[in-house]
Amino acid sequence: MQPPNQPQQSYGGQPVDGNPYAAGPGAAAPAAPTGNPYGDQPPAPTGNPYGDQPPASTGNPFGNPQGQPAPFGGGAPFAPAPPASPAAPVRNGLALGVLVAFGAAIVASVLYGVLLGSIEREFGYAAIGVGFLIGFAAAKLGGANPVTIAAAAVFSVGAVYFGQLIGYAMVMADAAQVSFSEVFLDHFDTVTRVWKEDADFMRYVFIALGAVAAIGGARKAN
């Protein structure tokens, strides 16, 4: 006989051993979960954790993905820079510059003398052009060497001087009705004496300006 006032089991069983989820008498206990605790979840990935990603490149950290050309060439991370091309040699032909200055002085003196003998008068400003021509040619072909520039200045003084002597000889030959070579070669002392007698301050100034113009022409060439 059951004790009086015993509560009825409305859900088919009492808890067993303190387990509130245990089944009542006569009911089969639920099976404990086995295997994967997450039931029908897909199995954990194995192997590469990133699935079908392409394998990481090895070797060159700046590799050549998918056959693309390497950015730095040769497949190396940093290709060596090509050797720098040698600098162009500085024009410093001292001998050439002096020879050019001497040759230009001869040509300029002849042209200057012919000009003076043709117009039969002194044209001092042409001495500046003579000096500029000599300095420009010497520095253009021989380089702006200080010795070359100095030689051009000295040669310009001689070119202006001999140019004026050529002009005087032409005038004297025309007046004497003789050849120029006879006056200039056979009576060179007479030509220089007449030049000195006629020389004034401005004539020496123009000779000096010819030397200054030679320096300016050399600088202009470079």
CORQUI-V526339 format. One record per residue. N is the residue number from 1. RES is the residue in one small letter. SS is DSSP state (H for helix, E for strand, - for the rest). PHI is phi in radians with two decimals (999 if undefined). D_LAST is the distance of its C-alpha to the last C-alpha in Angstrom with 1 decimal. Layout:
n=N res=RES ss=SS phi=PHI d_last=D_LAST
n=N res=RES ss=SS phi=PHI d_last=D_LAST
//
This chain:
n=1 res=m ss=- phi=999 d_last=134.2
n=2 res=q ss=- phi=-1.44 d_last=131.0
n=3 res=p ss=- phi=-1.09 d_last=130.9
n=4 res=p ss=- phi=-1.15 d_last=131.5
n=5 res=n ss=- phi=0.96 d_last=128.7
n=6 res=q ss=- phi=-1.34 d_last=126.2
n=7 res=p ss=- phi=-1.15 d_last=123.2
n=8 res=q ss=- phi=-1.42 d_last=122.8
n=9 res=q ss=- phi=-1.51 d_last=119.7
n=10 res=s ss=- phi=-1.46 d_last=118.1
n=11 res=y ss=- phi=-2.10 d_last=115.2
n=12 res=g ss=- phi=1.54 d_last=117.0
n=13 res=g ss=- phi=2.88 d_last=116.4
n=14 res=q ss=- phi=-1.66 d_last=115.7
n=15 res=p ss=- phi=-1.11 d_last=112.6
n=16 res=v ss=E phi=-1.95 d_last=113.0
n=17 res=d ss=- phi=0.89 d_last=112.1
n=18 res=g ss=- phi=1.38 d_last=109.9
n=19 res=n ss=E phi=-1.53 d_last=107.7
n=20 res=p ss=- phi=-1.21 d_last=107.7
n=21 res=y ss=- phi=-1.84 d_last=106.4
n=22 res=a ss=- phi=-1.20 d_last=109.1
n=23 res=a ss=- phi=-1.35 d_last=111.3
n=24 res=g ss=- phi=-1.30 d_last=115.0
n=25 res=p ss=- phi=-1.09 d_last=117.9
n=26 res=g ss=- phi=1.50 d_last=118.0
n=27 res=a ss=- phi=-1.73 d_last=114.4
n=28 res=a ss=- phi=-1.28 d_last=111.9
n=29 res=a ss=- phi=-1.27 d_last=109.1
n=30 res=p ss=- phi=-1.12 d_last=105.6
n=31 res=a ss=- phi=-1.25 d_last=103.7
n=32 res=a ss=- phi=-1.20 d_last=100.9
n=33 res=p ss=- phi=-1.12 d_last=97.5
n=34 res=t ss=- phi=-2.22 d_last=96.2
n=35 res=g ss=- phi=1.26 d_last=92.9
n=36 res=n ss=- phi=-1.28 d_last=90.0
n=37 res=p ss=- phi=-1.16 d_last=90.7
n=38 res=y ss=- phi=-1.74 d_last=88.8
n=39 res=g ss=- phi=1.19 d_last=91.2
n=40 res=d ss=- phi=-1.55 d_last=89.6
n=41 res=q ss=- phi=-1.13 d_last=85.9
n=42 res=p ss=- phi=-1.12 d_last=83.6
n=43 res=p ss=- phi=-1.13 d_last=83.0
n=44 res=a ss=- phi=-1.08 d_last=80.1
n=45 res=p ss=- phi=-1.15 d_last=77.0
n=46 res=t ss=- phi=-2.12 d_last=76.6
n=47 res=g ss=- phi=1.34 d_last=73.6
n=48 res=n ss=- phi=-1.24 d_last=70.3
n=49 res=p ss=- phi=-1.13 d_last=70.7
n=50 res=y ss=- phi=-1.79 d_last=68.2
n=51 res=g ss=- phi=1.15 d_last=70.2
n=52 res=d ss=- phi=-1.57 d_last=68.3
n=53 res=q ss=- phi=-1.13 d_last=64.8
n=54 res=p ss=- phi=-1.12 d_last=62.4
n=55 res=p ss=- phi=-1.08 d_last=62.3
n=56 res=a ss=- phi=-1.11 d_last=59.7
n=57 res=s ss=- phi=-1.23 d_last=56.7
n=58 res=t ss=- phi=-2.09 d_last=56.5
n=59 res=g ss=- phi=1.40 d_last=53.7
n=60 res=n ss=- phi=-1.21 d_last=50.4
n=61 res=p ss=- phi=-1.16 d_last=50.6
n=62 res=f ss=- phi=-1.84 d_last=48.0
n=63 res=g ss=- phi=-0.92 d_last=50.1
n=64 res=n ss=- phi=-2.00 d_last=49.9
n=65 res=p ss=H phi=-1.14 d_last=52.8
n=66 res=q ss=H phi=0.95 d_last=54.4
n=67 res=g ss=H phi=1.25 d_last=51.9
n=68 res=q ss=- phi=-1.27 d_last=48.9
n=69 res=p ss=- phi=-1.15 d_last=45.5
n=70 res=a ss=- phi=-1.14 d_last=44.5
n=71 res=p ss=- phi=-1.16 d_last=41.9
n=72 res=f ss=- phi=-1.92 d_last=39.9
n=73 res=g ss=- phi=1.34 d_last=40.8
n=74 res=g ss=- phi=1.32 d_last=43.0
n=75 res=g ss=- phi=1.38 d_last=45.8
n=76 res=a ss=- phi=-1.44 d_last=44.5
n=77 res=p ss=- phi=-1.08 d_last=44.3
n=78 res=f ss=- phi=-2.42 d_last=40.7
n=79 res=a ss=- phi=-1.18 d_last=39.0
n=80 res=p ss=- phi=-1.12 d_last=36.5
n=81 res=a ss=- phi=-1.17 d_last=32.8
n=82 res=p ss=- phi=-1.13 d_last=31.0
n=83 res=p ss=- phi=-1.08 d_last=28.8
n=84 res=a ss=- phi=-1.15 d_last=25.2
n=85 res=s ss=- phi=-1.20 d_last=23.0
n=86 res=p ss=- phi=-1.11 d_last=21.0
n=87 res=a ss=- phi=-1.13 d_last=17.4
n=88 res=a ss=- phi=-1.10 d_last=15.0
n=89 res=p ss=- phi=-1.09 d_last=14.5
n=90 res=v ss=- phi=-1.26 d_last=11.5
n=91 res=r ss=- phi=-1.18 d_last=10.3
n=92 res=n ss=- phi=-2.50 d_last=12.1
n=93 res=g ss=- phi=-1.34 d_last=13.9
n=94 res=l ss=H phi=-1.08 d_last=15.0
n=95 res=a ss=H phi=-1.10 d_last=17.7
n=96 res=l ss=H phi=-1.10 d_last=15.8
n=97 res=g ss=H phi=-1.10 d_last=13.2
n=98 res=v ss=H phi=-1.16 d_last=16.2
n=99 res=l ss=H phi=-1.13 d_last=18.1
n=100 res=v ss=H phi=-1.13 d_last=15.5
n=101 res=a ss=H phi=-1.08 d_last=15.3
n=102 res=f ss=H phi=-1.17 d_last=19.1
n=103 res=g ss=H phi=-1.11 d_last=19.7
n=104 res=a ss=H phi=-1.14 d_last=17.5
n=105 res=a ss=H phi=-1.15 d_last=19.5
n=106 res=i ss=H phi=-1.13 d_last=22.7
n=107 res=v ss=H phi=-1.12 d_last=22.0
n=108 res=a ss=H phi=-1.16 d_last=20.9
n=109 res=s ss=H phi=-1.16 d_last=23.9
n=110 res=v ss=H phi=-1.15 d_last=26.3
n=111 res=l ss=H phi=-1.07 d_last=25.1
n=112 res=y ss=H phi=-1.13 d_last=25.3
n=113 res=g ss=H phi=-1.16 d_last=28.7
n=114 res=v ss=H phi=-1.12 d_last=30.0
n=115 res=l ss=H phi=-1.09 d_last=29.1
n=116 res=l ss=H phi=-1.15 d_last=31.0
n=117 res=g ss=H phi=-1.20 d_last=33.9
n=118 res=s ss=H phi=-1.30 d_last=34.3
n=119 res=i ss=H phi=-1.57 d_last=34.5
n=120 res=e ss=- phi=0.92 d_last=36.3
n=121 res=r ss=- phi=-2.77 d_last=34.8
n=122 res=e ss=- phi=-1.41 d_last=31.9
n=123 res=f ss=- phi=-2.20 d_last=28.8
n=124 res=g ss=- phi=-1.12 d_last=26.9
n=125 res=y ss=- phi=-1.16 d_last=24.1
n=126 res=a ss=H phi=-1.16 d_last=23.0
n=127 res=a ss=H phi=-1.10 d_last=21.9
n=128 res=i ss=H phi=-1.15 d_last=19.0
n=129 res=g ss=H phi=-1.12 d_last=17.9
n=130 res=v ss=H phi=-1.09 d_last=18.4
n=131 res=g ss=H phi=-1.10 d_last=16.2
n=132 res=f ss=H phi=-1.10 d_last=13.3
n=133 res=l ss=H phi=-1.07 d_last=13.8
n=134 res=i ss=H phi=-1.14 d_last=14.0
n=135 res=g ss=H phi=-1.13 d_last=10.9
n=136 res=f ss=H phi=-1.13 d_last=8.7
n=137 res=a ss=H phi=-1.15 d_last=10.7
n=138 res=a ss=H phi=-1.13 d_last=10.8
n=139 res=a ss=H phi=-1.30 d_last=7.2
n=140 res=k ss=H phi=-1.18 d_last=6.9
n=141 res=l ss=H phi=-1.72 d_last=10.2
n=142 res=g ss=H phi=-1.92 d_last=10.6
n=143 res=g ss=- phi=1.57 d_last=7.8
n=144 res=a ss=- phi=-1.51 d_last=6.9
n=145 res=n ss=- phi=-1.35 d_last=10.6
n=146 res=p ss=H phi=-0.99 d_last=12.6
n=147 res=v ss=H phi=-1.16 d_last=15.0
n=148 res=t ss=H phi=-1.10 d_last=12.8
n=149 res=i ss=H phi=-1.13 d_last=11.6
n=150 res=a ss=H phi=-1.12 d_last=15.4
n=151 res=a ss=H phi=-1.12 d_last=16.5
n=152 res=a ss=H phi=-1.10 d_last=14.6
n=153 res=a ss=H phi=-1.14 d_last=16.2
n=154 res=v ss=H phi=-1.17 d_last=19.6
n=155 res=f ss=H phi=-1.14 d_last=19.5
n=156 res=s ss=H phi=-1.17 d_last=18.8
n=157 res=v ss=H phi=-1.08 d_last=22.0
n=158 res=g ss=H phi=-1.14 d_last=23.9
n=159 res=a ss=H phi=-1.16 d_last=22.7
n=160 res=v ss=H phi=-1.14 d_last=23.9
n=161 res=y ss=H phi=-1.12 d_last=27.1
n=162 res=f ss=H phi=-1.20 d_last=28.0
n=163 res=g ss=H phi=-1.11 d_last=27.2
n=164 res=q ss=H phi=-1.20 d_last=29.7
n=165 res=l ss=H phi=-1.13 d_last=32.2
n=166 res=i ss=H phi=-1.09 d_last=31.9
n=167 res=g ss=H phi=-1.09 d_last=32.7
n=168 res=y ss=H phi=-1.10 d_last=35.6
n=169 res=a ss=H phi=-1.13 d_last=36.9
n=170 res=m ss=H phi=-1.13 d_last=36.9
n=171 res=v ss=H phi=-1.14 d_last=38.8
n=172 res=m ss=H phi=-1.14 d_last=41.3
n=173 res=a ss=H phi=-1.18 d_last=41.8
n=174 res=d ss=H phi=-1.20 d_last=42.6
n=175 res=a ss=H phi=-1.24 d_last=45.0
n=176 res=a ss=H phi=-1.54 d_last=46.7
n=177 res=q ss=- phi=1.04 d_last=46.8
n=178 res=v ss=- phi=-2.20 d_last=45.4
n=179 res=s ss=- phi=-1.32 d_last=42.5
n=180 res=f ss=H phi=-1.15 d_last=39.0
n=181 res=s ss=H phi=-1.09 d_last=39.0
n=182 res=e ss=H phi=-1.14 d_last=42.3
n=183 res=v ss=H phi=-1.23 d_last=41.0
n=184 res=f ss=H phi=-1.27 d_last=37.6
n=185 res=l ss=H phi=-1.65 d_last=38.9
n=186 res=d ss=H phi=-1.48 d_last=42.5
n=187 res=h ss=- phi=-2.21 d_last=42.1
n=188 res=f ss=H phi=-1.11 d_last=38.7
n=189 res=d ss=H phi=-1.12 d_last=40.3
n=190 res=t ss=H phi=-1.19 d_last=41.8
n=191 res=v ss=H phi=-1.09 d_last=38.5
n=192 res=t ss=H phi=-1.17 d_last=36.8
n=193 res=r ss=H phi=-1.15 d_last=40.0
n=194 res=v ss=H phi=-1.15 d_last=39.9
n=195 res=w ss=H phi=-1.07 d_last=36.2
n=196 res=k ss=H phi=-1.14 d_last=37.1
n=197 res=e ss=H phi=-1.17 d_last=40.0
n=198 res=d ss=H phi=-1.56 d_last=38.1
n=199 res=a ss=- phi=-1.19 d_last=35.1
n=200 res=d ss=- phi=-2.18 d_last=35.0
n=201 res=f ss=H phi=-1.10 d_last=33.0
n=202 res=m ss=H phi=-1.16 d_last=30.6
n=203 res=r ss=H phi=-1.12 d_last=29.8
n=204 res=y ss=H phi=-1.20 d_last=28.5
n=205 res=v ss=H phi=-1.11 d_last=26.6
n=206 res=f ss=H phi=-1.18 d_last=24.7
n=207 res=i ss=H phi=-1.11 d_last=24.0
n=208 res=a ss=H phi=-1.14 d_last=22.5
n=209 res=l ss=H phi=-1.14 d_last=20.5
n=210 res=g ss=H phi=-1.09 d_last=19.0
n=211 res=a ss=H phi=-1.17 d_last=17.7
n=212 res=v ss=H phi=-1.12 d_last=16.3
n=213 res=a ss=H phi=-1.15 d_last=14.6
n=214 res=a ss=H phi=-1.12 d_last=13.1
n=215 res=i ss=H phi=-1.12 d_last=11.4
n=216 res=g ss=H phi=-1.13 d_last=10.3
n=217 res=g ss=H phi=-1.16 d_last=9.0
n=218 res=a ss=H phi=-1.14 d_last=6.9
n=219 res=r ss=H phi=-1.22 d_last=5.5
n=220 res=k ss=H phi=-1.17 d_last=5.4
n=221 res=a ss=H phi=-1.19 d_last=3.8
n=222 res=n ss=- phi=-2.07 d_last=0.0
//
